[in-house]
Each structure stands twice: as C-alpha cells, then as structure tokens.
Amino acid sequence: MDAHPTSIRIFLAEGLPDGLWLVEKSNWTGLALACPRSRYAKLRNRKELAGSGVYVLVGPAESVAMSAKVYIGETDDLKSRLDQHHSKKDFWTRAVVFTSKDSNLNKAHVRYLEARLIGLASTAGKAELDNQTASGTTPLSEADQADAEAFLADMLMIYRVLGVNAFEPPEQSGASLLHLKGKGTIATGRLTSQGMLVLKGSIGRVDEVPSIHSYGTTLRNGLKEDGTFITTDRGLELTKDYEFSSPSTAAMVLLGRTSNGRKEWKNTDGVSLGALQARDLEGSGPNLVAHDPPTANEAQWVDPTIE
C-alpha cells in the first residue's frame, strides 16, 4: 500500500515530555494515550478509560536479542484492567492504550485487534511476548472486519511514531544487498530504516578477539542462547533474518571484533557502505534503503580482496 502524507498530533496533557500523552491522527476516530508507569495515576483518571480498548504494556526485554518485552490486552473496562496490571505485573515501564473517541469500538472489535496484534508481534519476533495465548475472538462481519483492519493500520503507524516496534517485521524493501567478509565470516544484508537486516544463512566467526566491546559479547551470547545463531561446521550461522540496530553492531557481532560497519559492509563492486552513502548524498549513487531487487549473482558475492 502506498504511503500518504498525514498529520499526527501529540498533546502533552501534563505539559511534560515524559508525562501523559494524547495522540490523534487526522481524519481518524481513534485516540491513543501513552505514559510511563510513573505517571499511571494521571492515566487512570482519564474519562477515556471508561470504555473498551486495546492496550500494550512495554518493558525491558530479558534477552539482549530482543528490543523489549510486551503484554497485549483488550477489555471493555480499561481502568479496571489496567489497575489489575499495575498491581500484579512488574515488568512494564510504559503503557500505550487505544480507544475510540466516538465509542464505536465494542468487545468484538477489541478482541479482534488484540488477536491481530499478538499475531503480528509473534511473526515479527522483535519483542518478548508476555501473553500466554490470545483471548477468543468473536466473528466479525465483512464490513466490521474491514473497519477493524483500517483502525489497526492507523494504530500500527502510531506505535512506530511512539517508538514501539514490536509489531513490524524486518523490512523486505528490495534494497541493494551489501556484503561482509572476514575471518570466519561471510554475510549478506541490507540497510533498513531501523538498522541493518542480516539475512538467514549468513556466517559469523565462532571466536572473538579479547578487545571486542562488551556489548558485542553480550549480544553474541544472547543470539546463541535464543537460537538465532547456531554453531555449524561453517561457523555461527544465522537461523533467520535478524535486524541489528546498526551496520557497525552487525559487523561487530559477525566478525567477533569491534568494527566500523561503514567500512566493513561493501557492495558487489567492493565499494564500502560509507563511500556509497557519500555518493548518495551527492545524488550520484543508489538509494541504499529502497532500490531495485538484487540479482542472483549479488546474493552469492564474496569479496576476494579481503584475507
């Protein structure tokens, strides 16, 4: 679906950047309320919590390989349900609640939205999911399902604006492939708006140099513990596409040493990412985050000049 310019308004209800936010989108009946747990008393007193809605509780992940830990829920009494979670769930540090300004969201709608969000989070694999199972859904008519999907699309946009990335799978934009080669390492990836997506089957170095940044060691261990990396006769092999926070983090984890990703990642001609980005600024190079799909030869490229 093509993106269209739109307006999203964030109102600081307390006049504080880290207080209660009300978030609205142009030509949309929905409303999002977001706040840190430390400001929950302000959230619970809002009249918008008197009805039905969908909420996400966000906290730090237990695994360094995940971006966050989330709990996704629905209810027809937001205030009571959130009060329960405030007293019984320890992990969360932030709440994001969606409801409707015209009271058009009923129990069937919010159950449908909860199930869809749980499915999206499970597929994306970016966050630990605190839910055990999704609640049962009430079948929606074709028209109601279309309305719910339209509401969900706006929710997903606002989640991204608020920095909640649990529901977005890694981008598959067809951006130009980049390649990484070093001792025990042959990897392929592409830039995304969130960092560096390294493709399934890429191989990383088994050992690491003593001078590697401690974060690199921690992330490598986390990826091995959760099965994203497995040790094979080829090295540390990625079992799925994995999106690192930056090209340098991806290079460090794969090469087993502190690395400058703008120098290490190269295209099929051996031109570094840094040089490609400089060309892009000058208007003479490719757009590295949205380009024609790679050829089959690109996917098999190995830089023969690196020992």
Helices and strands as residue ranges (DSSP letters): E 8-12, E 21-25, E 30-36, G 37-39, H 40-44, G 47-50, E 53-59, E 68-75, H 78-88, E 94-100, H 107-124, E 127-129, H 142-161, E 178-182, E 185-192, E 195-198, E 203-204, H 214-225, E 229-232, E 235-238, E 242-244, H 247-255, H 261-264, H 273-282, H 296-299
